[in-house]
């Protein structure tokens, strides 16, 4: 006895359109970057033109569209979209400035201070003892720690390598020798209390962190006012992080943590293209 199941309805895939909230300038930059790369490696053919590939990759990064969905809507395989994404992330990350160059650029344009802060990018919880170091007791979830510098116009000018979520801000700053780089560039930095103790020079401090109240030590009205002024001055760094986290792929990283550094630096380049246009 043979049973035959008939389809009750058409199972052909449905495709819909949505708006990508990015400028044409960003798309053209990414497409031009890909064209130059294809010319350099002498690649004669891609299944889609560079402009279409740029839009697909931007949709994955900005809207966190699934690779399989973008592949089905453009008649390509999921592995092809993944390869395009990784390829363009690598090209963009190579354009991210190093720490020395970023600080010299700020000093050359007349800047006197930068803003420094750390942030945690949530990641999927993974099994095994090796993932325990990615748990942040401060935020109560798993993630990767990044240190960033922002100028006074809310632009993120540099971002560090990815570190385990349990990393403290001051530990990351010491590992990257932030204090020495700031002194070499002749710049100061505004930071929160998480960086207290990084700069112990009382006569000529480079990093300003404000005053800390203890159990037995209350702040004076002048110290409270100084903390308020510092908090207002540090507002651009929060705006800079907000611009960076507009890329929804950072809502919860599903990529390999080893690739997270390249992803963040690629998004830094894209963010500055959008903010500075």
C-alpha positions in Angstrom: 0.0 0.0 0.0 1.4 3.3 -1.1 0.5 6.7 0.4 0.9 9.8 -1.5 0.9 13.2 0.2 -0.2 16.1 -1.8 0.8 19.6 -1.0 -2.0 21.5 0.5 -0.5 24.8 -0.5 2.3 26.3 -2.5 5.6 25.9 -0.6 7.7 28.3 -2.7 9.7 30.7 -0.6 8.3 34.2 -0.1 10.5 37.2 -0.4 9.8 40.6 1.1 11.6 44.0 0.9 12.6 46.2 3.8 14.4 49.5 4.2 18.1 49.5 5.2 18.7 52.6 7.3 22.2 53.4 5.9 23.5 56.0 3.5 24.4 55.5 -0.1 27.8 56.8 0.7 28.4 53.8 3.0 27.2 51.3 0.4 29.4 52.9 -2.3 32.4 52.8 0.0 31.9 49.1 0.7 31.3 48.3 -2.9 34.4 50.2 -4.0 36.5 48.5 -1.4 35.3 45.1 -2.7 36.0 46.1 -6.4 39.6 47.1 -5.5 40.0 43.8 -3.6 38.7 41.8 -6.5 41.0 43.6 -8.9 44.0 43.0 -6.6 43.4 39.3 -6.3 42.4 39.1 -10.1 39.0 37.6 -9.4 37.1 38.0 -12.7 33.6 36.9 -11.6 31.2 36.9 -8.7 27.6 35.6 -8.8 26.4 39.1 -7.9 27.8 42.6 -8.5 29.8 44.3 -5.7 27.0 46.7 -5.0 24.5 43.9 -4.3 27.0 42.1 -2.2 27.6 45.2 -0.2 23.9 45.6 0.5 23.6 42.0 1.6 26.5 42.2 4.0 25.3 45.5 5.4 21.8 44.0 6.0 23.4 41.1 7.9 25.5 43.5 10.1 22.9 46.3 10.6 19.7 44.4 10.9 21.2 41.1 12.1 19.5 39.3 9.2 20.1 35.5 9.2 22.5 34.3 6.6 20.0 31.7 5.3 17.3 34.3 4.9 19.6 36.6 2.9 20.8 33.7 0.8 17.3 32.5 0.0 16.2 36.0 -1.0 19.1 36.4 -3.4 19.3 32.9 -4.9 22.7 32.1 -3.5 23.9 29.6 -0.9 24.3 30.4 2.8 28.0 29.6 2.7 28.4 32.2 -0.1 26.8 34.9 2.1 29.0 33.8 5.0 32.1 34.1 2.8 31.1 37.5 1.5 30.5 38.7 5.1 33.8 37.5 6.4 35.7 38.9 3.4 34.3 42.4 3.8 34.7 42.3 7.5 38.4 41.6 7.0 38.8 44.4 4.4 37.0 46.9 6.7 39.0 45.9 9.8 42.2 46.6 7.9 41.1 50.2 7.6 40.6 50.7 11.4 43.3 53.0 12.8 45.9 51.8 15.3 46.1 53.5 18.7 49.1 55.8 17.9 47.6 57.0 14.7 44.2 57.7 16.2 45.8 59.8 19.0 48.1 61.7 16.6 45.1 62.5 14.5 43.2 64.0 17.4 46.2 66.0 18.5 46.8 67.3 14.9 43.2 68.6 14.7 43.6 70.6 17.9 42.1 68.2 20.3 43.3 68.2 23.9 41.5 65.2 25.5 39.9 61.9 24.6 37.3 59.9 26.4 38.0 56.4 27.5 35.6 53.7 28.6 35.0 49.9 28.4 31.9 48.1 27.3 30.7 44.5 27.3 29.3 42.9 24.1 26.9 40.1 25.0 27.7 36.6 23.6 26.0 33.3 23.6 26.6 31.2 26.7 28.9 28.3 25.8 29.5 25.1 27.8 32.8 24.2 29.3 35.2 25.7 31.8 36.9 27.8 29.1 33.8 30.0 28.9 33.7 30.9 32.6 36.1 33.7 32.1 33.6 35.3 29.7 31.1 35.8 32.5 30.9 39.3 33.8 30.0 39.6 37.4 29.2 43.3 36.9 26.7 42.7 34.1 25.6 39.2 35.2 25.9 37.6 31.7 28.5 36.3 29.3 30.2 38.6 27.0 33.5 40.1 25.6 35.1 43.2 26.9 36.3 46.0 24.7 38.0 49.2 25.5 37.4 52.3 23.3 38.5 55.9 22.9 36.1 58.6 21.7 36.8 62.2 20.7 34.8 65.2 21.9 32.5 64.9 18.9 31.1 61.4 19.8 33.3 59.6 17.3 34.9 56.3 18.3 38.4 56.7 17.2 39.9 53.4 18.4 38.8 50.1 19.8 40.9 47.4 21.5 41.1 43.7 20.9 38.4 41.5 22.5 39.1 40.2 26.0 37.1 37.9 28.3 34.1 39.5 29.9 35.5 39.3 33.4 38.3 41.7 32.4 38.3 45.0 34.4 38.6 48.3 32.6 41.9 49.2 34.3 43.4 45.8 33.5 42.6 46.3 29.8 44.0 49.8 29.8 47.3 48.7 31.4 47.6 45.8 28.9 47.2 48.3 26.0 49.6 50.8 27.6 47.0 53.6 27.3 48.8 55.9 29.7 52.1 55.8 27.8 50.4 56.4 24.5 48.5 59.4 25.8 51.7 60.9 27.2 53.5 60.4 24.0 50.7 62.1 22.0 50.4 65.0 24.6 46.7 64.3 25.3 44.6 63.9 28.4 41.7 61.5 29.0 38.4 61.7 30.9 37.4 58.4 32.5 35.0 56.9 35.0 35.9 55.6 38.4 36.7 52.2 36.9 40.1 53.7 35.8 40.9 55.1 39.2 44.5 54.2 40.0 45.7 53.9 36.4 47.5 57.3 36.6 49.1 58.0 40.0 50.8 61.2 38.9 49.4 63.9 41.3 51.3 66.9 39.8 50.6 66.3 36.1 47.8 63.7 35.7 46.9 62.5 32.2 43.7 60.6 33.1 41.0 62.3 35.2 38.6 60.0 37.0 36.8 62.1 39.6 36.3 61.5 43.3 35.2 58.3 45.0 33.0 58.3 48.1 33.7 55.6 50.7 31.8 54.3 53.7 33.5 56.7 56.1 34.4 59.4 53.5 31.6 61.6 52.1 32.3 63.9 49.2 32.3 67.6 49.7 30.0 69.9 47.7 33.0 70.9 45.6 33.9 67.2 44.8 30.3 66.5 43.9 30.3 69.4 41.6 33.5 68.2 40.0 32.1 64.7 39.5 29.0 66.3 37.8 31.2 68.3 35.4 33.2 65.2 34.6 30.0 63.2 33.9 28.8 65.9 31.5 32.2 65.9 29.8 32.1 62.1 29.4 28.7 62.1 27.7 30.2 61.8 24.2 31.7 58.4 24.9 28.2 57.1 25.7 26.9 58.5 22.5 29.8 56.9 20.6 29.0 53.5 22.1 25.3 54.0 21.2 26.3 54.7 17.5 28.4 51.6 17.5 25.7 49.4 19.0 23.2 50.5 16.4 24.6 47.5 14.5 22.2 44.9 15.7 24.7 42.1 15.0 26.2 43.2 18.4 22.9 42.4 20.2 24.3 39.0 21.0 27.4 37.8 19.2 27.0 34.4 17.6 30.4 34.5 15.9 33.6 32.9 17.1 35.0 35.1 19.9 38.4 34.9 18.1 36.8 36.9 15.2 35.1 39.4 17.4 38.0 41.9 17.3 37.8 42.1 13.5 34.1 42.5 13.6 34.2 45.4 16.1 36.9 47.2 14.1 35.0 46.7 10.9 31.9 48.2 12.5 34.0 51.1 13.8 34.9 52.0 10.2 31.3 51.7 9.1 30.0 53.7 12.1 32.4 56.6 11.3 31.3 56.5 7.7 27.7 57.0 8.8 28.4 59.5 11.6 30.8 61.7 9.7 29.0 61.9 6.3 
